[in-house]
Amino acid sequence: MDMYPANRQSHSLARDDRGNLTVLTAFILASMVALVGLAVDLEFIFRQQARVQYAMDSAVLAGALSRQAGATDEEVTADIREYMSPLIASAGGGMTCTPVTVVFTDDSEDILGKMNCTQPTFISNIMGNDDMSFNVASTSTFSVGKIDVSFVFDVSGSMNSNNRLTLLKEAAVIAFDELLPDDQVRDGTVRLGIVTYNNAVNAGAYFDEVTRAVTIPADTSNSNGLSNYNSYNSARMYDDATGKRFMYYENGTCTESDPDECDQHGDYDWDVARWFWEDSSATDTCVYERTGTYADSDAAPGSFAWIGAGNPRWNFYDSDRDKYRGENEIENGGANGSTGALDFYYATCRATGPVPLTEDKAALTAHVNSMTANGGTAGHLGVAWGWYLLSPNWQNVWPETAKPWDYDEVNVTKAVILMTDGDFNTNHPSASKNSFRQAMDLCDAMKAEPSKVQIYTVGFQVPSYVQTTSDGQTIMEYCATSPSYAFDASSGDELKEVYREIAQSISDLRIKS
């Protein structure tokens, strides 16, 4: 008979408690080790993933450069995989990755790279977790996949000072080289255009397309001739009998016996008269701003949206009062600007411009090198024509190869690079707003929907006293898309660097999220 049954039972229970505690402690310790191991492994995995992601971003950018240089899709894929291999190997840790899968998106010209990587664990594998996997992906696009850029150059008289025009030409060529590098395939996706302005713009070969033509019968009345010449944007007028372009003027004869008693507003018999263009020194294809509803828009030229034809103006009143001076000079004085009888200011422009969008860098460079400077600064005309070169509304004006992309075309960037060395201070007398105000309104419209044109501005040796807005902005600051789009240069080297920086900004490769 056991004399100590209770003691034996209590000792047995104590041994069981110690055993359970040991098991529990071992479990807790194992769990802690597993958690610590998992944390260490995860931290390493995250670092590896970051390395691979950076490598993938760089690889697809390299692939985009190869594609821009004309490589095929197969060659781009090979380039990306070749770029990735040493970067993956340098990551270490025994990591392995699948070959990069490269996907090309035709409509947006994007390049997508993706891959899966497996990283062995170092501590958590004791718990049976031998490795961890992760995916990386990156998409690149080349911002100049489809891009239209118009360069707007000030060729007013002040550009002849301090060698500015020569320095501008050198800077422009640098920008052309950045946007159209010699090793880039010419596929029509990067096109540049040029507009020059002084007190007017030379519409060149497109003059007939953008201005209103009126043919006047030989027996037209004075009122008909006058109304056609002075009505909505001065027209380019043709004589029905000769087919020649002419300037309208009124041939007045004093009806008073004493010519001194003739008043400029009466006492005359009027006849319509014509002064034919080949007898003048006016440039035939100069234009100025349009007025009215479409003054601040990119509407196509047409009814009530014609561009103003740059006709000479003449001063009516002669101090002798026997005849209006313009008519008298045309008949008897040779009709030239130096006498003050005729004002050619808006009918005289530089010989250069415009150059519709093209990828012919040699032609662009030759055109820039031919630029000369003289006259005033109607900067709003440069703004307007810079927009017209990019506007799909003007597709029927420009040649087939220069037709602008639609505003909603996939992956299209449109940019104007506007340059001046001073105030916008010249506008046609028919305009209801000065050049500064017209430029502001045009820039507002150009930057808004649906156009959303990016505007870069370049002020070159601009004096401190130029006109500003009510809140102190220069026209360059006001028109720029953002403050970072407005540039100033005080020397030739700075101007070159500005144009290089703008061109690189336009053609910059970017990662898409």
MOMO-V607233 format. One line per field, one symbol per residue. ss: DSSP state (H for helix, E for strand, - for the rest). phi: phi as a letter, one per 40 degrees, with the letter a starting at -180 (. if undefined). burial: 1 if it has 24 or more other ideal C-beta (glycine too) atoms within 12 Angstrom, else 0. A space follows every 50 residues. Layout:
BEGIN
ss->???
phi->???
burial->???
END
This chain:
BEGIN
ss->----HHHHHHHHHHHHHHHHHHHHHHHHHHHHHHHHHHHHHHHHHHHHHH HHHHHHHHHHHHHHHHHH----HHHHHHHHHHHHHHHHHHH----EE--- EEEEE----EEEEEEEEEEE---HHHH---EEEEEEEEEEEE---EEEEE EEEE--HHHHHHHHHHHHHHHHHHHHHHH----------EEEEEEEE--- EE-HHHHHHH--EEEE-----HHHHHHHHH-----EEEE-----EEEEEE EEEE----HHH------EEEEEEEEEHHH------EEE------------ -------EE---EE----------HHHHHHHHH---HHH--EE-HHH--- ----EEEE--HHHHHHHHH---------HHHHHHHHHHHH-HHH-----H HH---------EEEEEEEEE--------------HHHHHHHHHHHHH--- ---EEEEEEE--------------HHHHH---HHHEEEE--HHHHHHHHH HHHHHH--EEEE-
phi->.ccbcccccccccccccccccccccccccccccccccccccccccccccc ccccccdcccccccccccchccdcccdcccccccdccccccgggcbbcdc cbbbbccbgcbbbaabbbbccbbccccgccabbabbaabbacccdbabbb cbbcbcdccccfgccccccccccccdcccbccccccbgcbbbbbbbabca bccfcbdccbbccbbbdcbccccccccccccdfdccbbcccbgccabcac cbbccccbdcccccbagbcbbcbbbccccbbcccbcbbccbgdbdbbbdc didgbcccccccbbcccbccgcaccdcccccbbgfbcccgcbbcdcbbbc cchcbcdabccccccccccccbbagcbcdcccdccccdcccccbdccccd cbccccccccfbbbbbbcbabaccbbacdcccbccccccdcccdcccccc cfccbbbbcbfccccccbccbgcccccccddadccbbbbbaccccccccc cccccccccbccc
burial->00000000000000000000000000000000000011001001100110 11101111111111111100100001101110110011001010101001 01010000111111101010111100000001010111111111111111 11111101100001101111111111111100010000111111111111 11110110111101010001010011011101111111100000111111 11010000000100000101011111100101111111111001111111 10001111111111110100111111111110001010001111111111 01111111111001101100111111111111111111111111101100 01111010001111111111111111110110011111111110111000 10111111111100011000000111111110001111100000111111 1110111110100
END
